[in-house]
Structures are given as C-alpha cells and as structure tokens.
Amino acid sequence: MLIRFEVANFRSILTPVELSMVAVDRDRQEARPVANLGESLLPVAAVFGPNASGKSNVVAALAWLQMLAPESPSA
C-alpha cells in the first residue's frame, strides 16, 4: 500500500516532490480510514501540471521503485 512517495534528484526533478495518498478531508466519502495508521487514505491519485513540468518523471520514478521492490511484505 502506497501512502506517501517523495522523489528528488531524479531526471529533471531536483527539489523534493511528494505524492501523498493521505486524505486532507477525512469526512469525504472517498476517504478510506485505515485503523492501524490513524489516517484516511484516498483510493486514487492524479499527477497534473503544465507541459514539461516533470509529470512523466514522477511516474518514471514510481516505475523505478516498483522495479526495485517487486514484492512488498504484507501487513
């Protein structure tokens, strides 16, 4: 389960960029509470921004992470 992903110094991403699945508004219908974390998580995320802002590089960093950790331990 991905909760938070931060990347820096990867391709064109020099300063840290964070992708967080933590719901800011816990009362939203889409937010799913996770008891052992004490947080509510979102089921879907989107990466958006202007052209040439590094969106593809964020996705490439996620793919690189997936390649490094093909199987994560179960909770």
Residue frames as a rotation matrix with the C-alpha (Angstrom) as fourth column:
MET 1
0.591 0.807 0.000 0.00
0.807 -0.591 0.000 0.00
0.000 0.000 -1.000 0.00
LEU 2
-0.475 -0.715 0.513 1.48
0.714 -0.654 -0.251 3.30
0.515 0.247 0.821 -1.08
ILE 3
0.394 0.570 -0.721 0.89
0.884 -0.450 0.128 6.03
-0.251 -0.688 -0.681 1.47
ARG 4
0.802 -0.242 -0.546 3.49
-0.231 -0.969 0.090 8.63
-0.551 0.054 -0.833 0.59
PHE 5
0.441 -0.685 0.580 6.09
0.886 0.437 -0.157 8.86
-0.146 0.582 0.800 -2.16
GLU 6
0.794 -0.280 -0.540 8.80
-0.208 -0.959 0.192 11.50
-0.572 -0.040 -0.819 -2.32
VAL 7
0.496 -0.644 0.583 11.39
0.862 0.449 -0.237 11.85
-0.109 0.620 0.777 -5.07
ALA 8
0.817 -0.362 -0.450 14.33
-0.333 -0.932 0.146 14.21
-0.472 0.031 -0.881 -5.58
ASN 9
-0.142 -0.954 -0.265 17.45
-0.777 -0.059 0.627 14.23
-0.613 0.295 -0.733 -7.77
PHE 10
-0.264 0.144 0.954 15.81
0.454 0.891 -0.009 12.00
-0.851 0.430 -0.300 -10.38
ARG 11
-0.078 0.129 0.989 15.95
0.990 -0.103 0.091 13.12
0.114 0.986 -0.119 -14.01
SER 12
-0.335 -0.037 0.942 14.55
0.307 -0.949 0.072 16.68
0.891 0.313 0.329 -14.11
ILE 13
0.775 0.632 0.004 13.24
0.159 -0.201 0.967 16.58
0.611 -0.749 -0.257 -10.50
LEU 14
-0.268 -0.947 0.176 15.87
0.099 -0.209 -0.973 18.42
0.958 -0.243 0.150 -8.47
THR 15
-0.683 0.110 0.722 13.93
-0.701 -0.378 -0.605 19.52
0.206 -0.919 0.335 -5.38
PRO 16
-0.933 0.306 0.190 11.74
0.192 0.869 -0.457 17.05
-0.304 -0.390 -0.869 -3.45
VAL 17
-0.458 0.861 -0.220 8.29
-0.752 -0.243 0.613 16.33
0.474 0.446 0.759 -4.89
GLU 18
-0.883 0.174 0.436 5.72
-0.229 0.653 -0.723 14.44
-0.410 -0.738 -0.536 -2.82
LEU 19
-0.365 0.830 -0.422 2.78
-0.450 0.240 0.860 12.28
0.815 0.504 0.286 -3.85
SER 20
-0.929 0.064 0.363 0.63
-0.337 0.257 -0.906 11.64
-0.151 -0.964 -0.217 -0.79
MET 21
-0.548 0.763 -0.342 -2.40
0.187 0.510 0.839 9.37
0.816 0.396 -0.422 -0.55
VAL 22
-0.707 0.275 -0.652 -3.42
0.676 -0.009 -0.737 10.77
-0.209 -0.961 -0.179 2.85
ALA 23
0.057 0.841 0.539 -6.84
0.789 -0.369 0.492 12.41
0.612 0.397 -0.684 2.71
VAL 24
-0.885 -0.317 0.341 -6.79
0.100 -0.845 -0.525 16.02
0.455 -0.431 0.780 3.90
ASP 25
-0.313 0.875 0.371 -10.56
-0.930 -0.362 0.069 15.98
0.195 -0.323 0.926 4.40
ARG 26
-0.979 -0.170 0.117 -11.24
-0.197 0.936 -0.290 12.76
-0.060 -0.307 -0.950 6.32
ASP 27
-0.349 0.926 0.140 -15.02
-0.172 0.083 -0.982 13.28
-0.921 -0.367 0.130 6.15
ARG 28
-0.265 0.221 -0.939 -15.12
-0.959 -0.159 0.233 12.87
-0.098 0.962 0.254 2.36
GLN 29
0.708 0.639 0.300 -16.99
-0.583 0.769 -0.262 9.82
-0.398 0.011 0.917 1.15
GLU 30
0.737 -0.452 -0.502 -14.00
-0.291 0.458 -0.840 8.72
0.610 0.765 0.206 -0.95
ALA 31
-0.188 -0.860 0.475 -11.59
-0.865 -0.084 -0.495 8.69
0.466 -0.504 -0.727 2.01
ARG 32
0.566 0.300 -0.768 -10.99
-0.027 0.938 0.346 5.23
0.824 -0.174 0.539 3.43
PRO 33
0.535 -0.358 0.765 -9.98
-0.840 -0.317 0.440 5.06
0.085 -0.878 -0.471 7.10
VAL 34
0.207 -0.560 -0.802 -7.08
0.031 0.823 -0.567 2.76
0.978 0.093 0.188 7.96
ALA 35
0.932 0.361 0.031 -7.28
-0.018 -0.039 0.999 1.92
0.362 -0.932 -0.030 11.64
ASN 36
0.603 -0.735 -0.310 -3.68
0.759 0.408 0.507 0.87
-0.246 -0.541 0.804 12.29
LEU 37
-0.338 -0.718 0.609 -2.36
0.829 -0.534 -0.169 4.05
0.446 0.447 0.775 10.59
GLY 38
-0.155 0.379 -0.912 -4.74
0.712 -0.597 -0.369 6.51
-0.685 -0.707 -0.178 12.18
GLU 39
-0.711 -0.109 -0.695 -5.18
-0.352 -0.801 0.485 8.15
-0.609 0.589 0.531 8.78
SER 40
0.496 0.803 0.332 -7.71
0.112 0.320 -0.941 8.10
-0.861 0.503 0.069 5.97
LEU 41
-0.623 -0.779 0.069 -6.33
0.087 0.019 0.996 7.30
-0.778 0.626 0.057 2.54
LEU 42
0.141 0.604 -0.784 -7.51
-0.798 -0.399 -0.452 8.15
-0.586 0.690 0.426 -0.93
PRO 43
0.429 0.065 0.901 -8.16
0.208 0.964 -0.168 5.29
-0.879 0.259 0.400 -3.39
VAL 44
0.519 -0.186 0.834 -6.98
0.851 0.015 -0.526 7.27
0.085 0.982 0.166 -6.46
ALA 45
0.125 -0.520 -0.845 -4.37
0.272 -0.801 0.533 9.94
-0.954 -0.296 0.041 -7.18
ALA 46
0.808 0.087 0.583 -3.69
0.588 -0.181 -0.788 12.16
0.037 0.980 -0.197 -10.18
VAL 47
-0.213 -0.890 -0.404 -0.50
0.633 -0.440 0.637 13.87
-0.744 -0.120 0.657 -11.31
PHE 48
0.604 0.474 0.641 -1.22
0.795 -0.420 -0.438 17.09
0.062 0.774 -0.630 -13.16
GLY 49
0.154 -0.547 -0.823 0.63
0.276 -0.776 0.568 20.21
-0.949 -0.314 0.032 -14.22
PRO 50
0.635 0.068 -0.769 1.79
-0.595 -0.592 -0.543 22.22
-0.493 0.803 -0.336 -17.22
ASN 51
0.939 -0.336 -0.078 3.73
0.155 0.614 -0.774 20.73
0.308 0.714 0.628 -20.10
ALA 52
0.151 -0.988 -0.029 7.39
0.215 0.061 -0.975 19.97
0.965 0.141 0.222 -19.34
SER 53
0.338 0.018 0.941 6.84
-0.794 -0.532 0.295 20.19
0.506 -0.847 -0.166 -15.58
GLY 54
-0.657 -0.741 0.138 8.07
-0.711 0.548 -0.440 16.66
0.251 -0.387 -0.887 -14.79
LYS 55
0.309 0.857 0.412 4.86
-0.915 0.386 -0.117 14.63
-0.259 -0.341 0.903 -14.58
SER 56
0.764 -0.051 -0.644 6.33
-0.328 0.828 -0.455 11.79
0.556 0.559 0.615 -16.64
ASN 57
-0.298 -0.952 -0.076 9.43
-0.326 0.176 -0.929 11.78
0.897 -0.252 -0.363 -14.46
VAL 58
-0.318 0.299 0.900 7.31
-0.936 0.054 -0.348 11.29
-0.153 -0.953 0.263 -11.32
VAL 59
0.774 0.633 0.007 5.67
-0.613 0.752 -0.243 8.29
-0.159 0.184 0.970 -13.00
ALA 60
0.439 -0.709 -0.552 9.11
-0.241 0.498 -0.833 7.03
0.865 0.499 0.048 -14.11
ALA 61
-0.540 -0.622 0.567 10.35
-0.696 -0.048 -0.716 7.28
0.473 -0.781 -0.407 -10.52
LEU 62
0.183 0.688 0.703 7.36
-0.884 0.428 -0.189 5.23
-0.430 -0.587 0.686 -9.35
ALA 63
0.888 0.106 -0.448 8.12
-0.358 0.771 -0.527 2.62
0.290 0.629 0.722 -12.03
TRP 64
-0.067 -0.989 -0.133 11.77
-0.411 0.149 -0.899 2.54
0.909 -0.006 -0.416 -10.90
LEU 65
-0.439 -0.007 0.898 10.65
-0.896 0.068 -0.438 1.98
-0.058 -0.998 -0.036 -7.31
GLN 66
0.637 0.744 0.200 8.31
-0.707 0.668 -0.232 -0.80
-0.306 0.007 0.952 -8.44
MET 67
0.605 -0.496 -0.623 11.22
-0.286 0.595 -0.751 -2.47
0.743 0.633 0.218 -10.23
LEU 68
-0.442 -0.847 0.297 13.37
-0.563 0.004 -0.826 -2.32
0.698 -0.532 -0.478 -7.07
ALA 69
-0.796 0.236 0.557 10.69
-0.464 0.352 -0.813 -3.70
-0.388 -0.906 -0.171 -4.76
PRO 70
-0.652 0.558 -0.513 8.56
-0.408 0.312 0.858 -6.15
0.639 0.769 0.024 -6.76
GLU 71
0.154 0.694 -0.703 7.15
0.453 0.583 0.675 -7.81
0.878 -0.423 -0.224 -3.65
SER 72
-0.382 -0.225 0.896 6.49
-0.602 -0.675 -0.427 -5.83
0.701 -0.703 0.122 -0.50
PRO 73
-0.951 0.011 -0.310 5.88
0.224 0.715 -0.662 -7.53
0.214 -0.699 -0.683 2.86
SER 74
-0.058 0.997 0.049 2.27
0.299 -0.030 0.954 -7.99
0.953 0.070 -0.296 3.89
ALA 75
-0.476 -0.046 0.878 0.95
-0.675 -0.621 -0.398 -6.26
0.564 -0.782 0.264 6.98
